Amino acid sequence: MSVWGKIIGGAAGFAMGGPLGALLGGIAGHAFDKMRVAQTEDGGTKQVAFTIGVIVLGAKMAKADGVVTRDEIEAFREVFHVPPDEVKNVARVFDLAKRDSRGFEPYAEQLAGMFRGNPAVLEDLLDGLFHIAKADSVYHSAENEFLARVAAIFGFSEADFNRIRAGHVGSDDSDPYIILGLDREASDDELKSRYRTLIREHHPDTLIAQGVPQEFVDVANEKLAVINDAYDRVAKERGLT
């Protein structure tokens, strides 16, 4: 069953509890009893939490610049390749999240708790939010503040956030060392070790095993492309083969 079937017809939302479960419960309504017993045993709860988390935080962030554009909504559909027959269901979650009076912090805190010990998963979630932020071709200061706050709740340092952001909104000549999270004084061995670690952590198979839905693979592949490009630039600069 795809993550969409788990969200719309499964119990993971109620099983996970918290604000994410409450929001999904508001969508399901009368289907509570049926959904409560349908929880999967294959990491479904975390997959649903991840997906609902991106929808909710994406909706909250899309409001950060004062307006929710169609481009931002379409950006979410691009990330997840939402099946045509589930577009309306996803839109319902997105719209409910926009109208929800709670701030984004409770949702970010629940996700941080669920994926504690898996920072690569939380970083991948941030990558999806950056994709939405850039959808209208303008990266607003309010969106930057929103993402920085989410990153802090997820446990990322300011240096970590700058590294993640550089991979998305930096100019073509952005510092590859920032993207790799290294100082320019790092040795060649440190460079190679850091590169191998990043590739391992952000490999799609690794992320899927940790609870990231299959539908999010394209974002993981984009992340790998950014990491590879940064490493290639540094390696060329240093004359490494």
C-alpha positions, -999 to 999 in steps of 0.1 A, spaced: 0 0 0 14 34 -9 17 61 17 -15 78 3 -35 47 10 -22 47 46 -31 83 51 -66 82 37 -76 46 47 -52 37 75 -50 42 112 -15 55 116 -27 91 122 -46 80 153 -20 56 165 7 83 164 -14 107 185 -3 143 190 -12 173 168 -5 153 136 -29 126 146 -55 151 157 -52 169 123 -56 136 104 -85 127 127 -102 159 117 -100 148 80 -112 113 87 -140 121 110 -164 93 112 -139 68 99 -121 68 133 -130 32 143 -120 17 109 -88 36 108 -78 28 143 -73 -9 136 -57 -6 102 -22 4 113 5 -12 93 36 -29 107 60 -18 80 70 16 93 36 30 81 32 53 111 64 71 105 58 73 67 24 89 74 39 112 100 66 123 76 41 130 48 15 147 69 43 167 85 55 180 51 19 189 42 12 207 74 46 225 77 44 233 40 10 249 44 22 269 75 53 281 56 34 290 25 16 315 46 48 329 60 52 354 32 15 365 36 1 346 6 -4 310 -5 3 307 -42 -8 279 -66 29 274 -73 35 265 -37 7 240 -37 19 225 -70 54 223 -55 42 199 -29 25 177 -56 58 177 -75 77 165 -45 54 137 -38 39 129 -72 4 127 -57 -18 103 -76 -46 121 -95 -73 104 -75 -57 116 -42 -52 152 -51 -84 163 -35 -76 145 -3 -41 161 0 -57 195 -7 -81 189 22 -52 183 45 -33 213 32 -63 236 35 -71 224 70 -35 230 81 -38 265 67 -69 272 87 -56 255 119 -51 281 146 -21 264 162 13 275 152 37 252 134 59 245 165 38 216 179 40 198 146 77 203 142 83 192 178 63 160 173 83 152 141 116 160 159 106 135 186 95 108 162 127 110 141 151 116 170 183 98 161 176 101 124 188 136 115 191 127 78 153 121 77 146 155 93 170 171 69 152 155 40 120 170 53 136 204 54 147 199 18 110 194 8 101 226 26 128 245 8 114 231 -25 80 246 -16 96 279 -5 113 284 -38 82 275 -59 71 311 -65 107 320 -75 111 342 -44 127 332 -12 112 355 14 129 365 46 98 353 64 102 319 49 139 319 59 129 327 95 103 300 94 127 274 81 155 284 105 131 280 134 119 246 122 156 235 118 163 246 153 134 226 167 147 196 147 180 200 165 201 215 137 227 242 146 229 275 128 259 261 108 238 230 98 210 253 86 234 274 66 247 243 50 213 230 41 201 264 28 232 268 7 222 237 -12 189 252 -22 191 290 -24 228 297 -28 240 312 -61 258 291 -87 291 302 -71 280 293 -35 307 280 -13 309 242 -18 326 239 16 294 252 33 273 227 14 296 199 26 297 214 61 335 217 62 361 244 68 385 252 40 413 241 62 399 205 63 424 179 51 418 158 19 411 128 42 385 148 61 369 159 28 366 123 15 353 110 48 327 138 50 316 131 15 312 94 21 292 101 52 268 125 34 263 101 5 255 73 29 231 93 51 212 108 21 210 78 -1 174 72 -10 175 35 2 188 46 36 161 73 40 133 50 30 145 24 55 143 51 82 107 61 74 108 84 44 81 75 19 91 61 -15 73 91 -30 101 114 -17 129 97 -36 133 126 -61 141 150 -33 167 126 -20 182 123 -55 183 161 -58 202 162 -25 227 137 -37 233 158 -69 240 189 -48 264 170 -26 282 154 -56 285 188 -73 300 204 -42 325 176 -37 335 176 -74 342 214 -72 364 210 -42 381 179 -56 389 198 -88 401 228 -68 425 205 -49 435 184 -78 421 152 -64 412 123 -85 
